[in-house]
């Protein structure tokens, strides 16, 4: 199911799925721009955490910052699915930004903080899951290089090269459903 683009849309969709439809797990798949020279076009990244420039987490009224992190259960199953399928998977932090095409190239600074790629939804998904005691994971395929030499997949390449990311998400979901029931934390 599509969540729309950006953290406000993801926040609404994930909240409603978790709260109103009692969904326990959401695995987001989508594209991302590499901000780390260690990630190239078509690489698949699973976000263990999501740094952000968004004010999304302020809604919780906490004196400090919430660490927007994925569900370890979903991440470990995805890592296992990747190994069994022979699909290379990079695991690291994502940078969830309110902007994707950023003339200031501010996302590149987040690479120095260990972020692998920039995208626009993971932080809101992770924070909503944490708030509601549910599970979430973001898996992204690198579609753009945000550093020199700049490069990007065209529309046809995106359409035809995101299959492995989908295999990981669906394989992990099937494995998760076949485990003895885990209570959401």
Backbone as CSV, one residue per row, in Angstrom:
resi,resn,N_x,N_y,N_z,CA_x,CA_y,CA_z,C_x,C_y,C_z
1,UNK,0.846,-1.170,0.000,0.000,0.000,0.000,0.889,1.229,0.000
2,UNK,0.556,2.220,-0.747,1.347,3.452,-0.825,1.104,4.319,0.399
3,UNK,2.167,4.983,0.858,2.049,5.852,2.027,2.109,7.323,1.653
4,UNK,2.279,7.618,0.389,2.502,9.003,-0.004,3.956,9.349,0.225
5,UNK,4.307,10.600,0.006,5.700,11.019,0.173,5.848,11.922,1.375
6,UNK,6.940,11.734,2.084,7.282,12.607,3.183,6.755,12.123,4.515
7,UNK,7.286,12.746,5.556,6.953,12.316,6.918,5.512,12.605,7.324
8,UNK,4.915,13.735,6.936,3.507,13.920,7.308,2.608,12.814,6.753
9,UNK,2.787,12.459,5.476,1.975,11.386,4.893,2.246,10.056,5.573
10,UNK,3.532,9.724,5.756,3.877,8.467,6.417,3.321,8.434,7.838
11,UNK,3.396,9.562,8.527,2.864,9.618,9.890,1.381,9.308,9.943
12,UNK,0.626,9.861,9.011,-0.819,9.619,8.983,-1.113,8.167,8.627
13,UNK,-0.538,7.693,7.526,-0.817,6.329,7.076,-0.402,5.286,8.107
14,UNK,0.818,5.411,8.634,1.280,4.394,9.577,0.472,4.444,10.872
15,UNK,0.146,5.628,11.350,-0.671,5.735,12.560,-2.014,5.043,12.356
16,UNK,-2.676,5.333,11.239,-3.986,4.735,10.993,-3.902,3.224,10.817
17,UNK,-2.882,2.745,10.109,-2.735,1.297,9.954,-2.474,0.624,11.303
18,UNK,-1.568,1.194,12.088,-1.256,0.621,13.396,-2.448,0.729,14.358
19,UNK,-3.042,1.890,14.450,-4.046,2.171,15.487,-5.450,1.698,15.100
20,UNK,-5.871,1.972,13.896,-7.250,1.704,13.508,-7.451,0.329,12.886
21,UNK,-6.387,-0.222,12.311,-6.498,-1.518,11.654,-5.663,-2.585,12.345
22,UNK,-5.088,-2.256,13.477,-4.307,-3.173,14.306,-3.175,-3.874,13.558
23,UNK,-2.586,-3.180,12.571,-1.406,-3.699,11.882,-0.269,-3.740,12.888
24,UNK,0.485,-4.813,12.912,1.581,-4.966,13.866,2.938,-4.617,13.272
25,UNK,3.093,-4.799,11.948,4.378,-4.642,11.278,4.200,-3.870,9.982
26,UNK,5.074,-2.896,9.764,5.115,-2.206,8.476,6.560,-2.221,7.987
27,UNK,6.739,-2.724,6.768,8.040,-2.660,6.105,7.873,-1.692,4.939
28,UNK,8.548,-0.572,5.040,8.500,0.434,3.979,9.569,0.100,2.949
29,UNK,9.189,0.106,1.673,10.175,-0.030,0.602,10.102,1.232,-0.245
30,UNK,11.246,1.630,-0.779,11.260,2.819,-1.616,12.658,3.165,-2.062
31,UNK,12.766,4.306,-2.691,14.051,4.751,-3.204,14.726,5.670,-2.204
32,UNK,16.029,5.835,-2.398,16.819,6.736,-1.552,17.993,7.246,-2.362
33,UNK,18.532,8.362,-1.919,19.734,8.902,-2.539,20.930,8.590,-1.661
34,UNK,21.975,8.059,-2.264,23.174,7.742,-1.494,23.898,9.018,-1.114
35,UNK,24.254,9.133,0.165,25.094,10.240,0.621,26.442,9.715,1.104
36,UNK,26.618,8.412,1.007,27.856,7.760,1.405,28.525,7.148,0.176
37,UNK,29.805,7.431,-0.035,30.487,6.812,-1.175,30.490,5.283,-1.112
38,UNK,30.161,4.714,0.040,30.080,3.260,0.181,28.803,2.659,-0.375
39,UNK,27.880,3.498,-0.832,26.615,3.021,-1.402,26.489,3.522,-2.826
40,UNK,26.317,2.592,-3.750,26.175,2.951,-5.161,24.771,2.722,-5.663
41,UNK,24.563,3.058,-6.912,23.257,2.851,-7.531,22.841,1.388,-7.425
42,UNK,21.593,1.153,-7.121,20.952,-0.155,-6.990,21.311,-0.891,-5.692
43,UNK,22.210,-0.348,-4.879,22.481,-0.973,-3.577,21.219,-0.924,-2.737
44,UNK,21.049,-1.914,-1.880,19.887,-1.974,-1.000,20.347,-1.694,0.418
45,UNK,19.642,-0.780,1.076,19.985,-0.351,2.423,18.793,-0.599,3.350
46,UNK,19.053,-1.212,4.492,18.036,-1.337,5.544,18.415,-0.356,6.637
47,UNK,17.472,0.467,7.025,17.739,1.513,8.008,17.583,1.036,9.435
48,UNK,18.712,0.916,10.143,18.665,0.534,11.556,18.129,1.698,12.391
49,UNK,18.365,2.893,11.898,17.871,4.096,12.543,17.677,5.168,11.502
50,UNK,17.017,6.263,11.897,16.771,7.359,10.972,16.993,8.695,11.669
51,UNK,18.051,9.368,11.277,18.272,10.745,11.716,17.327,11.619,10.902
52,UNK,17.047,12.811,11.382,16.107,13.646,10.635,16.316,15.127,10.908
53,UNK,15.893,15.947,9.949,15.832,17.392,10.133,14.386,17.829,10.368
54,UNK,13.505,16.889,10.512,12.077,17.158,10.686,11.743,17.418,12.154
55,UNK,10.668,18.127,12.363,10.177,18.353,13.728,9.151,17.303,14.134
56,UNK,9.031,16.221,13.367,8.010,15.195,13.607,8.021,14.688,15.051
57,UNK,9.182,14.430,15.616,9.286,13.874,16.968,8.916,14.839,18.083
58,UNK,8.810,16.121,17.771,8.475,17.103,18.818,7.062,16.935,19.344
59,UNK,6.218,16.263,18.577,4.833,16.069,19.000,4.719,15.287,20.306
60,UNK,5.782,14.573,20.671,5.731,13.755,21.881,6.007,14.560,23.142
61,UNK,6.440,15.792,22.991,6.616,16.687,24.131,7.703,16.270,25.107
62,UNK,8.694,15.568,24.632,9.773,15.110,25.499,10.907,16.130,25.511
63,UNK,11.574,16.234,26.617,12.697,17.145,26.745,13.954,16.439,26.254
64,UNK,14.144,16.422,24.947,15.259,15.724,24.339,14.832,15.134,23.009
65,UNK,15.656,14.269,22.476,15.372,13.664,21.180,15.090,12.179,21.338
66,UNK,14.149,11.693,20.549,13.848,10.261,20.520,14.718,9.631,19.437
67,UNK,15.316,8.500,19.722,16.070,7.770,18.704,15.073,7.010,17.834
68,UNK,14.994,7.404,16.593,14.085,6.749,15.646,14.778,5.488,15.133
69,UNK,14.403,4.349,15.692,15.054,3.083,15.342,14.019,2.073,14.856
70,UNK,14.508,1.133,14.046,13.643,0.099,13.490,13.389,-1.000,14.514
71,UNK,12.563,-1.939,14.112,12.338,-3.148,14.893,13.494,-4.104,14.625
72,UNK,14.174,-4.506,15.672,15.281,-5.443,15.510,14.778,-6.773,14.947
73,UNK,13.591,-7.200,15.354,13.026,-8.456,14.843,12.910,-8.430,13.318
74,UNK,12.362,-7.336,12.772,12.211,-7.235,11.322,13.568,-7.090,10.639
75,UNK,14.462,-6.330,11.237,15.792,-6.149,10.647,16.559,-7.463,10.591
76,UNK,16.540,-8.224,11.669,17.302,-9.476,11.683,16.719,-10.485,10.686
77,UNK,15.402,-10.521,10.534,14.799,-11.405,9.530,15.150,-10.958,8.112
78,UNK,15.211,-9.665,7.901,15.581,-9.153,6.580,17.032,-9.478,6.269
79,UNK,17.890,-9.347,7.253,19.300,-9.697,7.058,19.437,-11.189,6.726
80,UNK,18.671,-12.018,7.412,18.693,-13.464,7.149,18.141,-13.773,5.757
81,UNK,17.058,-13.116,5.376,16.471,-13.311,4.051,17.465,-12.905,2.966
82,UNK,18.161,-11.798,3.186,19.156,-11.335,2.216,20.267,-12.360,2.051
83,UNK,20.769,-12.881,3.156,21.847,-13.876,3.099,21.386,-15.131,2.372
84,UNK,20.181,-15.612,2.694,19.657,-16.822,2.061,19.374,-16.617,0.575
85,UNK,19.034,-15.403,0.189,18.692,-15.104,-1.202,19.896,-14.648,-2.015
86,UNK,21.030,-14.462,-1.356,22.212,-13.969,-2.062,22.078,-12.520,-2.498
87,UNK,21.267,-11.758,-1.781,21.064,-10.347,-2.105,21.928,-9.505,-1.168
88,UNK,22.870,-8.745,-1.704,23.698,-7.886,-0.846,22.839,-6.840,-0.136
89,UNK,23.056,-6.675,1.153,22.289,-5.729,1.964,23.238,-4.914,2.815
90,UNK,23.080,-3.620,2.769,23.844,-2.728,3.632,22.925,-2.283,4.758
91,UNK,23.414,-2.334,5.978,22.624,-1.928,7.142,23.298,-0.728,7.770
92,UNK,22.516,0.307,8.013,23.063,1.517,8.618,21.965,2.536,8.818
93,UNK,22.364,3.712,9.212,21.402,4.787,9.449,20.978,5.449,8.144
94,UNK,19.738,5.865,8.131,19.191,6.666,7.049,19.073,8.101,7.541
95,UNK,18.982,9.018,6.623,18.694,10.412,6.942,17.346,10.740,6.335
96,UNK,16.330,10.918,7.184,14.988,11.261,6.727,14.877,12.779,6.676
97,UNK,14.779,13.289,5.480,14.789,14.730,5.283,13.429,15.240,4.826
98,UNK,13.165,16.480,5.133,11.966,17.129,4.610,12.158,17.548,3.156
99,UNK,13.402,17.469,2.665,13.679,17.790,1.266,14.542,16.680,0.670
100,UNK,14.304,16.365,-0.573,15.126,15.371,-1.269,16.069,16.082,-2.233
101,UNK,15.529,16.927,-3.086,16.360,17.700,-4.008,16.761,18.980,-3.285
102,UNK,17.937,18.960,-2.706,18.396,20.028,-1.815,19.591,20.734,-2.443
103,UNK,19.388,21.965,-2.883,20.459,22.725,-3.535,21.647,22.973,-2.619
104,UNK,21.432,22.951,-1.313,22.533,23.213,-0.382,23.391,21.979,-0.132
105,UNK,22.907,20.824,-0.560,23.604,19.548,-0.350,23.857,19.276,1.138
106,UNK,22.946,19.736,1.976,23.106,19.565,3.426,23.088,18.096,3.849
107,UNK,22.477,17.238,3.059,22.425,15.812,3.407,23.814,15.205,3.486
108,UNK,24.745,15.736,2.716,26.098,15.175,2.715,26.755,15.274,4.086
109,UNK,26.403,16.262,4.869,26.935,16.375,6.223,26.508,15.213,7.099
110,UNK,25.339,14.656,6.801,24.837,13.528,7.582,25.634,12.250,7.313
111,UNK,26.318,12.188,6.180,27.191,11.037,5.902,28.311,10.995,6.936
112,UNK,28.773,12.164,7.368,29.827,12.217,8.387,29.335,11.680,9.726
113,UNK,28.022,11.678,9.915,27.416,11.134,11.139,27.047,9.663,10.954
114,UNK,27.473,9.068,9.845,27.251,7.642,9.623,26.032,7.288,8.804
115,UNK,25.293,8.263,8.312,24.115,7.945,7.497,24.546,7.511,6.107
116,UNK,23.856,6.501,5.589,24.185,5.957,4.273,23.409,6.619,3.144
117,UNK,22.166,6.986,3.416,21.299,7.466,2.339,20.255,8.431,2.883
118,UNK,19.749,9.266,1.993,18.686,10.209,2.329,17.379,9.712,1.711
119,UNK,16.335,9.778,2.501,14.984,9.454,2.057,14.041,10.318,2.866
120,UNK,12.752,10.092,2.808,11.829,11.052,3.400,10.773,10.475,4.341
121,UNK,10.841,9.191,4.696,9.755,8.619,5.488,10.161,7.825,6.720
122,UNK,11.338,7.265,6.764,11.696,6.296,7.810,11.555,6.843,9.221
123,UNK,11.992,8.068,9.465,11.928,8.603,10.835,10.487,8.654,11.336
124,UNK,9.575,9.117,10.510,8.170,9.179,10.930,7.605,7.783,11.159
125,UNK,7.948,6.842,10.284,7.484,5.467,10.458,8.015,4.879,11.756
126,UNK,9.311,5.024,12.001,9.921,4.457,13.206,9.365,5.105,14.472
127,UNK,9.208,6.422,14.465,8.688,7.096,15.659,7.236,6.726,15.934
128,UNK,6.450,6.596,14.886,5.048,6.187,15.066,4.981,4.759,15.605
129,UNK,5.803,3.868,15.071,5.828,2.482,15.564,6.256,2.447,17.031
130,UNK,7.285,3.191,17.379,7.734,3.227,18.781,6.628,3.747,19.694
131,UNK,5.965,4.812,19.260,4.884,5.423,20.049,3.756,4.435,20.329
132,UNK,3.468,3.590,19.337,2.324,2.687,19.451,2.701,1.250,19.812
133,UNK,3.985,0.999,20.055,4.410,-0.346,20.426,4.307,-1.346,19.281
134,UNK,4.581,-0.907,18.075,4.500,-1.757,16.882,5.900,-1.924,16.288
135,UNK,5.988,-2.605,15.139,7.277,-2.870,14.501,7.331,-2.213,13.127
136,UNK,8.532,-1.697,12.781,8.695,-1.050,11.484,10.128,-1.207,10.993
137,UNK,10.263,-1.215,9.677,11.571,-1.267,9.036,11.467,-0.566,7.689
138,UNK,12.509,0.175,7.323,12.593,0.797,5.998,13.711,0.118,5.211
139,UNK,13.380,-0.321,4.011,14.348,-0.914,3.091,14.312,-0.066,1.820
140,UNK,15.475,0.457,1.422,15.530,1.362,0.279,16.540,0.890,-0.749
141,UNK,16.222,1.138,-2.000,17.163,0.921,-3.091,17.717,2.279,-3.495
142,UNK,19.027,2.348,-3.668,19.662,3.607,-4.048,19.343,3.908,-5.512
143,UNK,18.664,5.034,-5.722,18.260,5.457,-7.064,19.055,6.662,-7.547
144,UNK,19.684,7.376,-6.611,20.414,8.595,-6.944,21.708,8.645,-6.140
145,UNK,22.728,9.223,-6.731,23.958,9.532,-6.005,23.940,11.031,-5.739
146,UNK,23.986,11.404,-4.471,23.897,12.814,-4.090,25.267,13.456,-3.930
147,UNK,26.300,12.747,-4.302,27.667,13.248,-4.225,28.281,13.118,-5.620
148,UNK,29.389,13.782,-5.838,30.039,13.712,-7.152,30.737,12.378,-7.345
149,UNK,30.668,11.744,-8.486,29.958,12.200,-9.684,28.464,11.881,-9.566
150,UNK,27.634,12.891,-9.630,26.200,12.721,-9.486,25.684,11.775,-10.562
151,UNK,24.745,10.933,-10.186,24.172,9.996,-11.138,22.804,9.591,-10.618
152,UNK,21.981,9.080,-11.481,20.640,8.641,-11.076,20.124,7.607,-12.062
153,UNK,19.293,6.723,-11.552,18.601,5.769,-12.410,17.466,6.499,-13.113
154,UNK,17.221,6.150,-14.373,16.077,6.740,-15.060,14.812,5.967,-14.668
155,UNK,13.684,6.411,-15.148,12.401,5.808,-14.754,12.337,4.321,-15.076
156,UNK,12.808,3.928,-16.250,12.770,2.509,-16.624,13.707,1.678,-15.739
157,UNK,14.880,2.209,-15.452,15.813,1.496,-14.575,15.225,1.330,-13.168
158,UNK,14.554,2.341,-12.672,13.910,2.243,-11.348,12.828,1.166,-11.374
159,UNK,12.044,1.184,-12.443,10.948,0.215,-12.575,11.467,-1.213,-12.590
160,UNK,12.601,-1.429,-13.225,13.087,-2.785,-13.438,14.149,-3.252,-12.458
161,UNK,14.633,-2.384,-11.567,15.743,-2.814,-10.711,15.424,-2.804,-9.220
162,UNK,14.191,-2.584,-8.852,13.841,-2.561,-7.430,13.305,-3.899,-6.947
163,UNK,13.347,-4.917,-7.785,12.775,-6.223,-7.463,13.416,-6.855,-6.236
164,UNK,14.746,-6.787,-6.119,15.417,-7.424,-4.983,14.960,-6.832,-3.652
165,UNK,14.726,-5.539,-3.603,14.225,-4.900,-2.385,12.845,-5.477,-2.029
166,UNK,12.022,-5.682,-3.031,10.689,-6.236,-2.806,10.779,-7.684,-2.330
167,UNK,11.705,-8.453,-2.909,11.919,-9.838,-2.481,12.300,-9.878,-1.000
168,UNK,13.184,-8.975,-0.592,13.593,-8.932,0.825,12.410,-8.606,1.732
169,UNK,11.638,-7.597,1.365,10.506,-7.198,2.203,9.464,-8.309,2.300
170,UNK,9.100,-8.891,1.171,8.089,-9.949,1.187,8.613,-11.210,1.868
171,UNK,9.868,-11.570,1.602,10.459,-12.738,2.251,10.535,-12.579,3.753
172,UNK,10.870,-11.377,4.203,10.933,-11.116,5.641,9.546,-11.156,6.269
173,UNK,8.567,-10.609,5.566,7.201,-10.621,6.084,6.686,-12.052,6.227
174,UNK,6.958,-12.883,5.234,6.519,-14.286,5.292,7.221,-15.002,6.441
175,UNK,8.530,-14.811,6.568,9.270,-15.446,7.674,8.714,-14.992,9.024
176,UNK,8.408,-13.706,9.144,7.911,-13.170,10.405,6.573,-13.804,10.763
177,UNK,5.701,-13.943,9.796,4.380,-14.530,10.054,4.480,-16.002,10.438
178,UNK,5.534,-16.680,10.022,5.697,-18.091,10.330,6.445,-18.343,11.638
179,UNK,6.903,-17.299,12.310,7.538,-17.442,13.614,6.473,-17.624,14.683
180,UNK,6.853,-18.228,15.818,5.912,-18.201,16.944,5.571,-16.745,17.219
181,UNK,4.345,-16.501,17.539,3.851,-15.123,17.694,4.708,-14.338,18.675
182,UNK,5.132,-13.150,18.216,5.894,-12.232,19.065,4.981,-11.078,19.441
183,UNK,4.940,-10.766,20.695,4.146,-9.617,21.130,4.897,-8.337,20.764
184,UNK,4.173,-7.336,20.295,4.791,-6.045,20.043,5.280,-5.477,21.359
185,UNK,6.413,-4.804,21.278,7.002,-4.237,22.489,6.693,-2.780,22.574
